Amino acid sequence: MKIFLLTHERELHRATNTGALALEDANEIVERILWERVNPNKDLVRIIENNEAVLLYSKGDSSPALSSEIIPTTETLSAVLKLLSPTSIEEYENIIIIDSTWQEAQKIFNHSPYLKNAPQFTLKTTNDSLYKLRANQPKGGLCTIECIIEVLRLKGQEKMAAELSLKFAQFNG
């Protein structure tokens, strides 16, 4: 299993970046890829094109909807079916997480056509985020390390998830 952190450049300099915690302790599983708008990472684009990766992302209200005014084409129907059939994270060995602020993550997604082609998975958790070091976190939204911890649990990596949870608790103070 590999978790790719598609990281906004500004995150590299933020002391509040939680993705860095996972890189320190789980670097055999977690890899950082610097997001570039004009020059996307070729390996990341390739694994998306080959359906070998899932994007951990929730588009929220920006999901396309089928309107009665739209004449359904094969492409439209395919997109709707993709939305209706939920992706299972267990099917994928490569998981992509956008590592940035919530506002930057939305911009990264909107300015990266290749990400829109990736199957998407949204974490359904009953817990609110414990992250206290940044403002403007949407209700139900998790920070990067919390997402990584949840993915590790879903993939049966309980020991590593517990270790990262402890490290996050210390960091979050």
N, C-alpha and C positions, 0 to 999 in steps of 0.2 A: 504494500500500500504506500502511496505517495500523496502528500498534501502539498499543493502548490499555493503559496501566498503571493497573489498578484498584488504587489505593493506599490502604492503611490509614493513618489519621490519624497514628499514632505514627511512621510512616516519614518523615514530613515533617521530623521533628526529630532523626533519627538520622544521625550522621556516617558510618555504615557502609552507608547506602542506596545501592545501585549503580544503581538506576533513574534517579537524578539525573544520573549520568554520561551516559546516553543522551539525556536531555532537553537537556543542554548542547550536545551535538554532532550530534544527529539529530532536532532538534525539528520538522523538516518531516515526519518519519515517525512519531515517538514523541510521544504525548500522554498527560498524566496526568489521571486522573479520580479524585477523592476518593470512596472508598467510604463510603456511608451506608446503614446497615441499614434504616432506616424510609423513606428517600426516595432510591430508586435513580435513577441518571442516566437520564433519559427517552430520550435518544438511544442510549445503550448497550442499553437494554431493547428499543428499536425494531429496531435492527440484528440483535439476537439473534432476536427474533420473526420477522423477515423472512429468517432464515437467511443473513445477510450477514456473519457473524462466527464465528470458531472460538475456543474457549477452550483455551489452552495449560495443561493441568492433568492431573494423574494422581490419580485418586481412590484409588488403592491398594486396600486391602482393603474399602473402603466401597462397591464396585460391587455393585449388586443381582445376585443369582443366581436362576436359575429353579429352583425346588424342585418335586419331584414332588407336594408337598402343595398347591401353588398351582394353581388352575384357570386355565389361560391365557385371558386376555381379549385383545381386539384391542390394547388399550393395553399389556398385558404383553408380547405378542409383538412389538409395535413397539419397545418398549424393549430387548428382547433382540436384535432384529435390528440396532438402532443400535449395541449393544455389539459385535456380531459383525462388522459392516462398518466397518473402520477409516476414520477421516476423513483426508483428505489435506489438508495445510496449503496446498498449491499451489492448491487450489480457492478459497481465500478471500483477499480483499484486506484484510480487517479481522481482526486477531489481538488477543485479549485475554489479558493476563498479569496475574495477581494479584501485586502488589508489596507484600510484607510478609514477616514471618518465616514459617517453615513452619507453626507452630502457628496463627498469625493467618490464614494463607491457608486452612487447613482450616475455621476458624470462618467466614471470609467466604463460602466456598463453601456451607457448611451453612446459613448464615443468609440466603442469596440465592437464592430459588427460581428466578429468571430465569436464573441461571448454570447451573442444572441442565438447563435446556432448550437450552443451546447445544451444538452439536457439540463434541467434545473431541478434542484431539490431544496425544499424549505424545511428547516428544522421546526418540529412541533414540540415545544417544551412547555411544561407547566410552571417552570420557575422563571421569575423575572431576573434580569441581569443583576449581578452583584457589583458590577464595575462602577466605581465612584469617581474616577479621575477625569472624566470628560462629561461635558454637558451635552444637551440636545440629543440624547439617546432615545430613539422611539420606543414606545411601550412594546414589550415583547422582543425587542432587539437585543442581541448578544454581542459582546465584543469578540475580537478575533480569537483570543485564547479560549473563551467559553465555547465558541463554535468548534474549535479543534478538539476540545475535551469531549463534547457531545459526539462528534464524528468518531473519535477513538472508542467511545462506549458502544456506539452502534456497530462498530467493526470488531468488537470483542477484545479490545486492547485496554482492559480495565486497569491494569497496573500502571501503564503510562498515563492514562487519564487521571488516576488518583495522584500520581506524582506531579503532574501539571496543575491539578486543582490546588494542591498544597502550595506550590510555587506562586500561583496566581493569588491565593489568599494572603501570602506574605507581601507580595508586590502591591496589592490593593489596599493593604493595611487598614 
